[in-house]
Amino acid sequence: MKQFIVLVLLLVQYNFYAQDTFSLEKPPVFSICEEVAITNLQSCFNTQVYNEIYNNFKVPTNLTEAGYKGEVVVVFEVDTTGQFKIVYTDAIHKELKDEAKRVFAEFPKVQPATYNGKSTFKQYSLPIKIPLVNQAEGANNATSPNTNATKVINPLELAAKKEYDNVNKELKDFENQSFKSQLNIQFTHSDYARFDRQMNMVGTNSHTASKPFVYEEVSKYFDFEAEQKELHKNTETWFGKKFWNEHLVQLQSDDYWFTIDPILDLQVGADSNLDAGTTYNNTRGFMVQGGLGKKLNFYASVFESQGRFADYVNRYAESLKAFGPDPAIIPGRGIAKRFKTDSYDYPVAEAYLSYAPAKFINLQFGHGKNFIGDGYRSLLLSDVASPSPFLKLNTKFWKIKYTNTWMWLKDVRDAVEVDNAFLTKYMANHYLSWNASKRLNIGLFESVLWTNSNNRGFDVNYLNPIIFYRAIEFETGQGAGNALMGATAKYKWNDDVNIYGQFILDEFSLGDVKAGEKSWKNKFGYQLGVKYYNAFKVDNLLLQFEYNRVRPYTYSHNTVVLNYAHNNQSMAHLWGANFSEAVIIGRYRYKRWFGDAKFIIGTRGLDFNDGTDDFSYGGDIYRNYNERPFDIGVEVGQGIKTTTFNGNIQAGYLLNPATNLKLFTDITVRNFNPEATTTTTFKNNTVWFNFGLRTDLFNWYFDN
């Protein structure tokens, strides 16, 4: 009997529990719904929510008059105290979202939802139809499916729906993060003069030859933020801010930042020697730069350009022509196709990634230019040629900065064309800069070029960042590569005067030097220069004098593809070899105003190439040096001795420091005076006037 009673009690208990399982979870309860059966509580809740909306929601007058039809999606929750809270709204018009928030903020407090008898929160979503209707009528029908009824939101769905808005919430007021980043400071001689003195004062441990600099290394010596504040223009309009002070698009959070800006180079001018009369350049493009975290930065710029330049520049561009139908290579930019009948179309793209895995290392991979030296020219590695792919490793510690650069170059001449493709050659160089004292800096440079001989491709031997390339050249065969060596030096006389120099050695024979016969084998060049900052106690006035001299046949090779060049342009001095020149430069900056003056006087030797005398006199680095007319008595300026004067004066106004947008005008005077006349070499005098608007991102070299 006892066992039967226990069994009956267990069955009764189980039946009661089974009938009440769904009562473990109960929705929020309005006061008007307190007497409603538990199975109808959700329907009653839905009805009261829609009644509150219908009775209180006010559709903005402008939308009513416009006959707007749509809906407002609302995600809300009822917390453990019975309070309604909006967590997400979505509508085309902001005023609808604001109205939904106002209405839900005025909802009455209700009994919170419960689970197993304990208060809990509930999240729901619903659409509010516009024009407004009483959606409670549909919510009353608990027996049939109802799309208007409130829906319980899954937490993952809620997080997903809030993700886009949370991205916007992460954004903060923009501060120019580039000033402390691993981004390159765009290399232009004029702009680098702003902080040249600060980096070259006696006692600094800076290294100024390997360029471009990254902002992080310069910010220790120059306050970019203070400069930005000094140049800031007070303006309240969006257009005024973007034109005078800011990037067009600038976004920043704790983890990333980026900017987007237009690129413009709009110039118009006149050259007395040009048949068309008018010169112009029409460049449009965009620039993107930013950072992901603290160590990774990125940059990209795309240029679409059409232009016609001074007559001597056009002739020089066409002399650089690659094989194929395209008529020219624009110096420093790239291959150009014909535009209309007498102009050029030349697209260019530059980009790189910059990564700092440790505080003493910066690694860059991209497509652009590099420069080694403290002067206007470089005899080691210059930026006069077109951009090329590169991998660069900068390592800085103690008193040393060590720069390794690997580049992929092109020889684009007819003589080396294979299957209608440009020939690829490779360059590897390393440059060691050592601050021997607080005044003296010494640098050592080595470079090697090689091609895909014997299908060797990119030779891994040259990936070693510390080995001497000359030793590798001997191991792989002396004809397999072209190695050059060089050195630099800089002495800080005081805070305002620096003396600098370079020496490049392509080939050297001590016996021939001692013989004093001026052998062709002694292929070398040197540079001497001085900079005078705050000249004559005038703040921001820089005066510079530089002398460069390179002997014939330097940078050339008997394997003609191993010349020190890319896209028919020298990777060092744009005159090639067999020249001497003196450069005088003055630069001045006052707030947003700037002025530059440059005067170049030089002598160089050119080839005759007239069918009678077709020898190489050592200026054209693309020619085989074995085509020389003699072995001794080789002097700078041999061949057609040509004197050149090139003067340029430029003045302008910096419109936007953030984008480096400048308004400028300049005048160039050029006298080219050879001792003999050929079809390609003749006396020429040029006066070229220019006026324009330019995003100043790179050096233009029109002093060929």
C-alpha positions in Angstrom: 0.0 0.0 0.0 2.8 2.4 0.8 4.5 1.7 -2.5 1.2 2.5 -4.3 0.8 5.9 -2.5 4.4 6.9 -3.3 3.8 6.0 -7.0 0.7 8.1 -7.1 2.4 11.1 -5.5 5.3 10.9 -8.0 2.9 10.8 -11.0 0.9 13.7 -9.6 4.1 15.7 -9.1 5.4 14.9 -12.6 2.1 15.9 -14.1 2.1 19.2 -12.4 5.6 19.9 -13.4 4.9 19.0 -17.0 1.9 21.3 -17.2 4.0 24.2 -15.9 7.3 23.8 -17.7 6.6 26.7 -20.0 5.9 28.9 -17.0 9.6 28.8 -16.2 10.0 31.7 -18.6 7.6 34.6 -18.6 7.7 37.8 -20.7 7.6 41.3 -19.3 4.1 42.3 -18.0 2.3 45.6 -18.3 0.0 46.4 -15.4 -3.1 46.0 -17.7 -1.9 42.4 -18.5 -1.5 41.2 -14.9 -4.8 39.2 -14.9 -4.2 37.7 -18.3 -3.6 34.0 -18.6 0.1 33.1 -18.8 -0.3 31.7 -22.3 -1.5 35.1 -23.6 1.0 37.3 -21.8 3.3 37.7 -24.8 0.4 38.7 -27.0 -0.7 41.2 -24.4 2.8 42.6 -24.2 3.0 43.0 -28.0 -0.4 44.8 -28.0 0.6 47.2 -25.3 3.9 48.0 -27.0 2.2 48.9 -30.2 -0.5 50.9 -28.4 2.2 53.0 -26.7 3.8 53.6 -30.1 0.6 54.4 -31.8 -0.6 56.8 -29.1 2.8 58.7 -28.7 4.8 58.5 -31.9 4.7 61.7 -33.9 5.8 61.4 -37.5 7.8 64.6 -38.5 5.7 67.1 -40.4 8.1 67.3 -43.3 7.8 63.5 -43.9 4.1 63.5 -43.6 3.8 66.3 -46.1 6.2 64.5 -48.5 4.0 61.4 -48.3 6.9 59.3 -47.0 6.3 55.6 -46.7 8.7 53.2 -44.9 9.5 51.9 -41.5 11.7 52.3 -38.5 13.4 49.1 -37.2 13.8 49.2 -33.4 15.7 46.8 -31.2 14.9 47.3 -27.6 15.3 45.6 -24.3 13.4 45.4 -21.0 15.9 45.2 -18.2 15.7 43.5 -14.8 14.0 46.5 -13.3 11.3 46.6 -16.0 12.7 49.7 -17.8 12.6 50.0 -21.6 15.8 50.8 -23.4 16.6 51.4 -27.0 19.7 49.5 -28.2 19.5 50.0 -32.0 17.4 51.9 -34.5 17.5 51.9 -38.3 15.7 54.3 -40.6 16.5 56.4 -43.7 15.8 59.6 -41.8 17.5 60.6 -38.6 14.4 62.3 -37.2 12.5 59.0 -37.3 15.2 57.3 -35.2 15.2 60.2 -32.8 11.4 60.0 -32.4 11.6 56.3 -31.7 14.1 56.9 -29.0 11.9 59.6 -27.4 8.8 57.4 -27.4 10.5 54.4 -25.8 12.1 56.6 -23.2 8.6 57.5 -22.1 7.3 53.9 -21.9 5.9 53.0 -18.4 7.8 50.8 -16.1 6.6 47.1 -16.2 7.2 43.9 -14.4 10.4 42.5 -15.8 10.6 39.1 -17.6 11.4 36.2 -15.4 13.2 32.9 -15.8 12.6 30.2 -13.2 11.1 32.9 -11.0 14.1 35.3 -11.2 14.1 38.6 -13.0 16.0 38.7 -16.3 16.3 41.0 -19.3 14.6 40.5 -22.7 15.5 41.9 -26.1 13.0 42.4 -28.9 12.9 43.8 -32.4 9.9 45.4 -34.2 9.2 47.5 -37.3 7.2 50.7 -36.9 5.2 51.3 -40.1 5.2 54.8 -41.6 2.5 56.2 -42.2 1.6 55.3 -38.6 -1.0 52.5 -38.2 -2.2 50.6 -35.0 -0.2 47.5 -35.4 -1.7 46.1 -32.2 -4.6 44.7 -34.3 -2.3 42.2 -35.9 -0.5 41.5 -32.6 -3.8 40.4 -31.0 -4.1 37.4 -33.2 -2.0 34.8 -31.2 -3.1 31.8 -33.2 -1.8 32.8 -36.7 1.7 33.9 -37.8 2.2 37.6 -37.5 5.1 39.5 -39.0 4.2 42.6 -37.0 4.7 41.0 -33.6 7.8 41.7 -31.5 10.5 39.1 -31.9 12.9 37.9 -29.2 16.5 38.8 -30.4 19.3 36.3 -30.3 22.4 37.9 -28.6 24.6 37.0 -31.5 22.1 38.6 -33.9 22.0 41.7 -31.8 25.8 42.0 -31.7 25.8 41.6 -35.5 23.2 44.3 -36.0 25.2 46.7 -33.7 28.6 46.0 -35.4 28.4 48.7 -38.1 27.3 51.4 -35.6 30.0 50.3 -33.1 32.6 50.9 -35.8 31.5 54.5 -35.9 31.5 54.7 -32.1 35.2 53.7 -32.2 36.1 56.8 -34.1 37.7 59.7 -32.3 38.8 63.2 -33.0 41.5 63.1 -35.7 45.1 63.8 -34.6 47.8 63.6 -37.2 49.3 60.2 -36.3 51.7 60.4 -39.2 54.0 62.7 -37.2 55.0 59.7 -35.0 54.6 57.0 -37.6 56.8 54.8 -39.8 55.6 56.7 -42.9 58.1 58.3 -45.1 58.3 62.1 -45.2 57.8 62.9 -48.9 61.3 63.6 -50.2 61.6 67.1 -51.8 64.8 69.1 -51.3 62.8 72.2 -50.6 60.7 70.6 -47.8 63.5 68.8 -46.2 65.3 72.1 -45.7 62.7 72.9 -43.0 64.3 70.5 -40.5 67.8 70.0 -42.0 69.4 72.3 -39.5 67.7 70.7 -36.5 69.0 67.2 -37.5 72.5 68.5 -38.2 73.3 70.4 -35.1 76.5 69.5 -33.2 75.8 66.7 -30.8 72.9 65.1 -32.5 73.1 61.3 -33.2 71.1 61.6 -36.4 71.9 60.0 -39.8 70.8 62.2 -42.6 72.2 60.6 -45.8 69.7 57.7 -46.3 66.5 59.2 -47.6 63.5 59.4 -47.4 63.3 59.8 -43.7 60.4 58.3 -41.6 58.5 60.7 -39.4 59.4 58.9 -36.2 63.2 59.5 -36.6 62.7 63.2 -37.5 60.2 64.0 -34.8 62.9 63.7 -32.2 64.5 66.9 -33.7 61.6 68.8 -35.3 58.2 69.5 -33.8 55.7 68.9 -36.6 52.7 69.5 -34.4 54.0 72.9 -33.4 54.6 73.7 -37.0 51.1 72.6 -37.9 49.6 74.9 -35.1 51.7 77.8 -36.3 50.5 77.4 -39.9 46.8 76.8 -38.9 44.3 79.1 -40.5 41.1 79.9 -38.4 38.1 78.9 -40.4 34.7 77.4 -39.4 33.4 76.0 -42.7 33.9 72.5 -43.8 35.3 73.6 -47.1 37.7 76.1 -45.4 39.0 73.4 -43.0 39.6 70.9 -45.9 41.2 73.5 -48.2 43.5 75.2 -45.7 44.3 72.8 -42.9 43.0 69.2 -43.2 43.0 66.0 -45.2 39.9 65.6 -47.3 39.0 62.3 -45.5 40.6 61.6 -42.1 39.5 58.8 -39.8 41.1 57.6 -36.6 40.4 55.1 -33.8 42.6 53.6 -31.1 43.7 50.8 -33.5 44.0 52.4 -36.9 43.9 55.7 -38.9 43.9 56.7 -42.5 43.6 59.7 -44.7 42.6 60.2 -48.4 43.5 63.2 -50.4 43.3 64.4 -54.0 46.6 64.9 -55.9 46.8 67.9 -58.3 49.6 69.2 -60.5 48.1 71.8 -62.7 50.7 73.9 -64.5 50.7 76.2 -67.5 53.7 78.0 -68.9 55.5 79.3 -72.0 58.8 78.4 -73.6 60.3 80.6 -76.3 61.7 77.5 -78.2 58.5 75.5 -78.3 56.6 75.6 -81.6 53.3 75.1 -79.7 54.2 78.0 -77.5 52.4 76.9 -74.4 53.6 74.2 -71.9 51.3 72.5 -69.4 51.0 69.7 -67.0 47.6 68.2 -66.0 47.9 65.7 -63.2 45.0 64.3 -61.2 45.2 61.5 -58.7 44.6 60.4 -55.1 46.8 59.6 -52.1 46.0 57.2 -49.3 48.1 56.8 -46.2 47.5 55.4 -42.7 48.5 53.0 -40.0 47.3 49.7 -38.5 48.4 49.6 -34.9 51.7 51.2 -33.9 54.1 49.3 -36.1 52.5 49.0 -39.6 51.9 51.9 -42.0 50.9 52.1 -45.6 51.0 54.6 -48.4 49.7 54.7 -52.0 49.5 57.4 -54.6 48.1 57.1 -58.2 48.8 59.8 -60.8 47.1 60.2 -64.2 49.0 62.9 -66.1 49.1 64.6 -69.5 51.7 67.2 -70.3 53.9 69.1 -72.7 57.1 70.6 -71.4 59.8 73.0 -72.5 61.4 72.0 -75.8 64.7 70.8 -74.3 62.7 68.6 -71.8 60.6 67.1 -74.5 63.6 66.3 -76.6 65.3 64.7 -73.6 62.2 62.7 -72.8 62.1 61.4 -76.4 65.8 60.5 -76.3 65.0 58.2 -73.4 62.4 56.4 -75.5 61.9 52.7 -74.8 61.5 50.1 -77.6 57.9 49.9 -78.9 55.4 52.5 -80.0 55.6 54.8 -77.0 57.5 58.0 -77.9 59.1 59.0 -74.6 60.0 58.4 -71.0 59.2 61.4 -68.8 62.3 62.0 -66.7 61.8 60.7 -63.2 58.2 59.5 -63.9 57.9 56.8 -66.4 57.0 55.6 -69.9 54.7 58.0 -71.8 52.4 57.4 -74.7 51.4 60.0 -77.2 48.6 62.4 -76.2 47.0 64.4 -79.0 49.8 65.4 -81.5 52.5 67.0 -79.3 51.9 66.0 -75.7 52.4 63.0 -73.5 50.2 60.8 -71.3 52.2 59.2 -68.5 50.4 57.4 -65.6 52.5 56.7 -62.4 51.8 54.8 -59.2 53.8 54.7 -56.0 53.1 52.7 -52.9 54.8 50.9 -50.0 54.3 49.2 -46.7 56.4 50.3 -43.7 56.8 48.0 -40.7 58.8 48.3 -37.5 59.1 44.9 -35.8 61.4 46.5 -33.2 62.4 50.0 -32.3 65.7 49.8 -34.1 64.4 48.2 -37.3 62.2 49.5 -40.2 61.3 47.3 -43.1 59.8 48.7 -46.3 58.5 47.0 -49.4 57.1 49.1 -52.3 57.4 50.9 -55.5 59.2 54.2 -55.4 62.5 56.0 -55.1 65.5 56.2 -52.6 68.4 58.6 -52.2 71.7 58.5 -50.4 73.6 61.7 -49.7 73.4 65.1 -48.0 73.6 67.1 -51.2 71.4 68.2 -54.0 73.0 65.5 -56.2 73.9 62.0 -55.2 76.8 60.1 -56.9 75.8 56.9 -55.0 72.0 56.5 -55.4 69.7 59.2 -56.6 66.0 59.8 -57.2 66.3 61.1 -60.8 65.1 57.8 -62.4 61.6 56.4 -62.6 60.1 54.6 -59.6 61.0 51.0 -59.2 60.1 48.0 -56.9 62.3 47.9 -53.8 62.8 46.2 -50.5 64.6 48.2 -47.9 65.8 47.4 -44.4 66.9 50.2 -42.1 68.7 49.2 -38.9 69.7 51.9 -36.3 71.5 51.3 -33.0 74.3 53.0 -31.0 75.9 55.5 -33.4 75.2 53.5 -36.5 72.5 53.4 -39.1 72.7 50.6 -41.7 70.5 50.7 -44.9 70.1 47.7 -47.2 68.1 48.2 -50.4 67.2 45.6 -53.0 65.7 46.9 -56.3 64.2 45.4 -59.5 65.2 47.6 -62.5 64.4 47.6 -66.2 66.5 48.0 -69.3 64.1 49.2 -72.0 66.3 49.6 -75.1 65.7 47.9 -78.4 69.1 46.1 -78.1 68.1 44.0 -75.1 64.4 43.4 -76.0 63.4 39.7 -75.8 59.9 38.5 -76.8 58.6 42.1 -76.6 59.4 42.3 -72.9 61.7 44.7 -71.1 64.9 43.2 -69.6 64.9 42.9 -65.8 68.0 43.5 -63.9 68.6 43.6 -60.1 70.4 46.0 -57.8 71.5 45.4 -54.2 73.3 48.0 -52.1 74.1 48.7 -48.5 75.1 51.9 -46.8 76.7 52.1 -43.4 76.5 55.5 -41.6 78.6 55.9 -38.5 78.7 59.0 -36.2 82.4 58.9 -35.4 82.1 61.9 -33.1 79.5 64.5 -32.3 80.7 66.5 -35.4 81.9 63.8 -37.8 79.9 61.3 -39.8 81.4 58.7 -42.1 79.5 56.5 -44.5 80.5 53.4 -46.5 78.6 52.4 -49.6 78.6 49.3 -51.9 76.3 48.4 -54.7 76.1 45.6 -57.3 73.9 45.1 -60.4 73.3 41.8 -62.1 70.9 40.3 -64.7 69.3 36.9 -65.2 72.4 35.4 -66.8 72.2 31.6 -66.7 68.7 31.9 -65.3 70.1 32.9 -61.9 67.2 35.3 -61.4 67.3 37.3 -58.1 70.6 35.9 -56.7 70.1 35.0 -53.0 73.9 35.6 -52.5 73.0 39.3 -52.4 70.3 39.0 -49.8 73.1 38.8 -47.2 72.9 42.2 -45.6 76.5 42.4 -44.3 78.7 40.6 -46.9 80.9 42.6 -49.3 79.4 42.5 -52.8 82.8 42.6 -54.5 83.6 39.2 -53.0 80.3 37.8 -54.3 81.1 39.3 -57.8 84.3 37.3 -57.9 82.6 34.1 -56.8 79.8 34.4 -59.4 82.1 35.6 -62.2 83.4 39.1 -62.7 81.3 39.5 -65.8 78.1 38.4 -64.0 77.8 41.7 -62.0 78.9 45.3 -61.8 80.0 46.3 -58.3 80.6 49.9 -57.2 82.0 51.2 -53.9 81.7 54.6 -52.3 82.1 56.7 -49.2 80.5 59.7 -47.7 81.5 62.2 -45.0 80.0 65.1 -43.2 81.5 67.5 -40.7 79.5 69.8 -38.5 81.6 72.9 -38.3 79.0 74.4 -36.0 75.2 74.4 -35.7 74.8 76.5 -38.8 77.6 75.2 -41.1 77.9 71.6 -42.4 80.5 70.4 -44.9 79.7 67.2 -46.7 81.2 65.0 -49.5 80.9 61.8 -51.5 83.3 59.5 -53.4 82.2 56.8 -55.9 84.6 54.2 -57.2 83.7 52.1 -60.2 87.1 50.9 -61.1 90.6 51.8 -59.9 94.2 51.0 -60.9 96.8 52.2 -58.6 99.6 51.6 -61.1 97.8 53.7 -63.7 97.3 56.5 -61.2 101.0 56.5 -60.4 101.9 56.5 -64.1 100.1 59.8 -64.4 98.7 59.0 -67.8 95.0 59.6 -67.0 94.0 56.1 -67.8 90.4 55.3 -68.6 90.5 52.6 -65.9 90.4 55.3 -63.2 86.6 55.5 -63.1 85.6 57.5 -60.1 83.8 60.7 -59.0 83.5 62.9 -56.0 81.3 65.6 -54.5 82.1 68.5 -52.1 79.5 70.7 -50.6 78.7 73.1 -47.8 75.4 74.2 -46.2 74.9 77.4 -44.3 71.8 77.4 -42.2 70.1 80.7 -40.9 72.6 82.4 -43.3 73.7 85.8 -42.2 71.5 85.4 -39.1 68.3 85.3 -41.2 66.0 82.6 -39.8 65.0 79.8 -42.2 67.5 81.0 -44.9 69.6 78.2 -46.3 72.5 78.7 -48.6 74.2 75.7 -50.3 77.2 75.2 -52.5 78.1 71.9 -54.2 80.7 70.7 -56.6 80.4 67.4 -58.5 82.9 65.8 -60.8 82.7 62.3 -62.4 85.3 60.9 -64.7 84.5 59.3 -68.1 83.1 55.7 -68.3 82.1 55.7 -64.6 78.8 53.7 -64.1 79.2 52.0 -67.5 80.2 48.4 -68.2 81.4 46.2 -71.0 78.3 44.1 -70.6 76.0 47.0 -71.5 73.0 45.8 -69.5 75.0 46.1 -66.3 75.2 49.9 -66.5 74.1 51.8 -63.4 70.7 52.8 -64.8 67.0 52.1 -64.9 64.5 53.0 -67.7 67.2 54.7 -69.7 68.0 57.1 -66.7 71.0 57.1 -64.4 70.6 55.8 -60.9 73.1 58.4 -59.8 73.7 61.8 -61.4 71.3 62.6 -64.2 74.2 63.7 -66.5 75.7 60.2 -66.4 79.5 60.6 -66.3 82.3 62.7 -67.9 81.2 66.0 -66.3 81.9 68.6 -63.7 79.4 71.0 -62.2 78.9 73.7 -59.5 75.5 74.1 -57.9 74.5 77.1 -55.9 71.2 77.0 -54.0 69.3 79.4 -51.8 66.1 78.5 -49.9 63.9 80.7 -47.7 60.6 80.0 -45.9 58.4 82.4 -43.9 55.3 80.8 -42.5 53.4 79.6 -45.6 55.5 81.6 -48.1 58.6 80.0 -49.7 61.2 80.9 -52.2 64.0 78.8 -53.9 66.8 79.8 -56.2 69.1 77.3 -58.0 72.0 78.0 -60.3 74.0 75.2 -62.0 77.1 75.8 -64.1 78.7 72.7 -65.7 80.9 71.2 -68.3 80.3 67.8 -69.8 81.6 65.7 -72.7 79.1 64.3 -75.3 79.6 61.8 -78.1 79.6 62.8 -81.8 77.8 59.8 -83.2 78.0 61.3 -86.7 79.0 58.2 -88.7 82.6 59.3 -88.8 83.3 59.5 -85.1 81.1 56.9 -83.3 83.4 56.4 -80.3 82.2 56.5 -76.7 83.8 59.4 -74.8 82.5 58.2 -71.5 79.4 60.4 -70.8 76.7 57.9 -72.0 76.7 55.2 -69.4 74.6 53.0 -71.6 77.5 52.5 -74.0 80.2 49.8 -73.9 83.3 51.4 -72.4 85.4 49.2 -74.8 84.2 51.5 -77.6 86.5 54.3 -76.3 88.9 56.0 -78.8 92.0 55.8 -76.5 93.2 54.3 -73.2 95.2 57.2 -71.8 94.9 60.9 -71.7 91.3 60.5 -70.6 89.9 63.8 -69.2 86.6 65.1 -68.0 84.8 66.9 -70.8 86.4 65.0 -73.6 84.3 64.5 -76.7 82.0 67.4 -77.6 82.9 69.7 -74.7 79.7 71.4 -73.7 79.1 74.2 -71.1 75.8 74.4 -69.5 74.0 77.0 -67.3 70.7 76.2 -65.7 69.1 78.7 -63.4 65.7 78.4 -61.7 63.9 80.8 -59.4 60.7 79.7 -57.7 58.3 81.4 -55.3 55.0 80.2 -53.9 52.5 79.8 -51.1 51.7 76.7 -49.1 47.9 76.3 -49.3 47.5 73.2 -47.2 50.3 71.8 -44.9 48.4 68.5 -44.4 48.6 67.7 -48.2 51.5 69.9 -49.2 49.4 71.7 -51.8 51.3 74.7 -53.1 50.6 77.6 -55.4 53.8 78.5 -57.2 55.4 80.3 -60.1 58.9 79.8 -61.4 61.2 80.8 -64.3 64.0 78.6 -65.8 66.9 80.0 -67.9 69.0 77.4 -69.6 72.0 77.9 -71.9 73.4 74.8 -73.6 76.6 75.6 -75.6 78.5 72.7 -77.3 81.8 73.2 -79.1 80.5 71.1 -82.1 77.1 70.7 -83.6 75.5 67.4 -84.6 71.9 66.4 -85.3 71.3 65.8 -81.6 73.7 68.3 -80.0 73.4 71.9 -80.8 73.4 75.3 -79.2 70.2 76.1 -77.4 69.0 78.9 -75.1 65.7 78.5 -73.2 63.6 80.8 -71.1 60.7 78.8 -69.5 58.1 80.4 -67.4 55.6 78.4 -65.3 52.6 79.0 -63.0 50.7 76.3 -61.2 49.0 74.5 -58.4 50.8 71.4 -57.2 50.6 68.7 -54.5 54.4 68.6 -53.9 55.4 64.9 -53.4 58.6 64.4 -55.3 61.6 66.1 -56.9 61.4 67.3 -60.5 64.8 67.5 -62.1 64.6 69.7 -65.2 68.3 70.6 -65.1 69.5 68.0 -67.6 
